[in-house]
Amino acid sequence: MTTVPPVEPGCPPEETLTAPAVRRSAPGWLPLAAVAFTLLAWASAFVGIRHLGESVPPGSLALGRLVVATVALGVLLLVSQRRIRVPPRRTWGLIALGGVSWIGVYNVALNAGELRVDAGTAALIVQVGPLIVALLATVLLGERLTRWLVVGLAVGFGGVVLIAQASSAGPSGDLVGVLLVLVAAVGFAVGVLTQKKLLGDLGALEVTFWFYVAGTVACLPWTAEMVGAVGSTSAVDLGWWFYLGLVPSALAFTTWAYALSTSEAGTFAMLTFLVPFITALMAWLTLGEVPPPLAFVGGALCIAGVLLTRYRPRASAEQG
């Protein structure tokens, strides 16, 4: 099974974005610029959530962001396909499951978690998402539990334990915050598995749009609270709110899809591991906070665990 590091919701795994056509070459600077924009946008989302969490409750923040993202993705879908088709009825259950978990649960849990842990630590914890995907795939989809998968899971979850220990003992986080961000990673994993089931009936952009619709509907109970928060939020913070829905969610999805359609897709996919470190740098420059040193060690173990789950020994024929 191929797994990829989680980033922002609405950004499908590498294979789902590049499946429709053969990867094409492009001028060297364009894909690189697209990747740079995407990574900066995803990293900035963690910082923006941390900043807005001081004045906007988690549910309201999620709903406002999702409304903006859903509208933007709908426009992208209309531009690219000239219509928005209603998914087949047989897919509605999976769309609801994937959208509520990946978009709804992810956003609310991450927002709540970032009230308790700094942005860099949250970005490090989210890196465990692909490990949860791999674990759920063996349980729910019957995929083979290989030796390297077991080793990768042990290393990666050991990293989470280190992050939890560092955050619970540090001034900028606590264990509840770590667990909330871990819930967000689980929501991501469930969404990825349901997305893989849906891609036979819908395109990647269609799946993402309908996931956002389902996630937005799931967050509607916070409508009244969100309206009140909009009325009491400064113009600058409203701009941040709009930014979170438009740039990291909708626009970064498009630039990432473009980058992965080029010949350097494999290399670019690995660069998403830079997101936590870019996040930590942004948070230090803008918010004056950095994760505890031990959290970086735990984050490195999470990334190492993901890489180990991807390891495939060479075939015996090649060894000979």
C-alpha positions, -999 to +999 in steps of 0.1 A: +000+000+000+012+035-008+009+060+020+017+097+020+023+123+047-008+142+057-009+179+051-041+198+049-075+183+044-087+183+008-053+174-005-055+139-019-027+114-017-002+114-046-017+085-065-051+100-066-039+132-081-018+117-108-039+088-118-059+103-147-030+108-171+007+102-177+029+126-158+042+153-180+073+174-181+072+211-173+096+240-171+117+233-140+108+264-121+070+261-124+066+228-105+091+239-079+073+272-075+040+253-071+055+231-044+070+260-026+036+278-026+018+247-014+042+239+015+042+275+027+004+276+025-001+243+044+025+254+071+008+288+074-025+271+081-012+257+114+000+291+124-032+308+114-053+283+134-031+289+164-034+327+161-072+327+155-078+302+184-073+331+208-105+347+197-125+322+176-139+290+191-128+257+174-162+248+159-169+283+145-134+285+131-139+252+113-173+261+099-162+295+086-131+281+070-150+252+054-177+275+039-150+295+021-132+264+010-164+247-003-173+277-024-138+280-038-136+243-047-170+246-063-158+274-085-127+253-094-149+224-103-171+245-125-141+261-142-125+227-149-155+206-157-182+232-164-206+215-141-210+200-106-226+166-109-245+148-081-225+117-071-241+083-076-264+074-047-242+044-038-214+067-029-233+090-005-225+069+026-187+069+019-188+107+010-206+113+044-181+092+063-150+106+045-162+142+046-173+142+083-141+125+094-114+141+072-129+176+069-153+179+099-135+160+126-101+169+114-107+206+115-126+208+148-101+185+166-071+203+151-085+237+161-092+225+196-058+209+199-040+240+188-056+258+218-033+236+239-002+229+218+018+252+196+015+252+158+048+234+152+040+206+176+006+201+160+022+199+126+046+173+139+018+151+153-002+152+121+027+135+104+015+102+121-016+102+098-001+079+072+008+054+099-028+053+110-039+048+073-016+018+071-028+003+103-065+008+094-059-007+059-047-039+075-076-041+098-104-029+075-092-037+040-072-069+047-040-055+034-009-075+043+009-067+076+045-068+066+076-067+088+085-032+077+050-020+083+052-033+119+086-017+124+074+016+109+043+017+131+064+010+162+089+038+154+062+063+143+040+058+173+071+059+196+076+094+181+040+103+191+048+092+227+079+114+227+059+144+214+032+138+241+058+136+268+076+168+256+043+187+253+028+176+286+060+188+304+065+220+284+049+255+289+033+256+254+012+224+254-004+195+273-014+159+268-051+167+260-039+189+231-017+161+218-046+137+219-069+161+201-044+166+173-041+128+172-078+126+167-074+149+138-049+125+123-073+096+127-100+116+109-075+122+081-068+084+079-104+075+077-109+100+050-081+087+029-094+051+030-129+062+020-115+084-007-097+054-023-130+036-025-147+066-042-121+074-069-136+047-092-168+067-094-156+103-090-125+124-099-101+136-072-115+172-073-151+160-072-143+138-042-126+167-024-155+191-031-182+167-019-160+158+012-160+196+020-198+197+015-202+169+040-178+184+064-195+218+062-229+202+069-214+184+099-202+217+113-235+235+109-244+232+146-219+259+152-236+283+128-250+306+155-217+307+174-199+314+141-222+344+133-215+358+167-177+353+163-178+370+129-194+400+145-168+403+172-137+395+152-114+422+139-110+428+102-075+415+102-086+382+118-115+379+094-089+382+067-070+353+083-102+333+085-109+338+048-073+330+040-075+297+057-104+286+036-091+299+003-054+294+003-043+263+022-075+244+014-085+253-022-056+270-039-029+248-024-049+218-036-046+230-072-009+238-070-001+205-054-021+186-080-001+205-107+032+197-091+024+160-088+015+158-125+051+165-134+080+142-138+093+151-103+062+139-085+080+114-062+106+139-050+079+166-045+057+142-024+086+136+000+090+174+005+058+175+025+078+163+054+092+198+056+058+212+066+063+209+104+097+225+102+084+254+081+055+257+105+078+259+135+099+286+117+067+306+109+054+302+144+087+314+159+088+345+136+051+355+140+039+340+174+072+338+192+068+301+201+086+269+192+079+232+200+099+217+229+132+202+216+121+166+224+090+172+201+114+176+171+129+142+180+095+127+182+085+143+149+116+129+132+106+094+145+071+099+130+087+107+097+111+078+099+082+055+107+063+066+076+094+060+055+099+025+070+063+016+061+070+025+025+102+004+023+100-024-002+130-048-004+142-055-039+128-086-056+149-117-053+154-116-091+171-082-087+192-094-058+207-121-080 
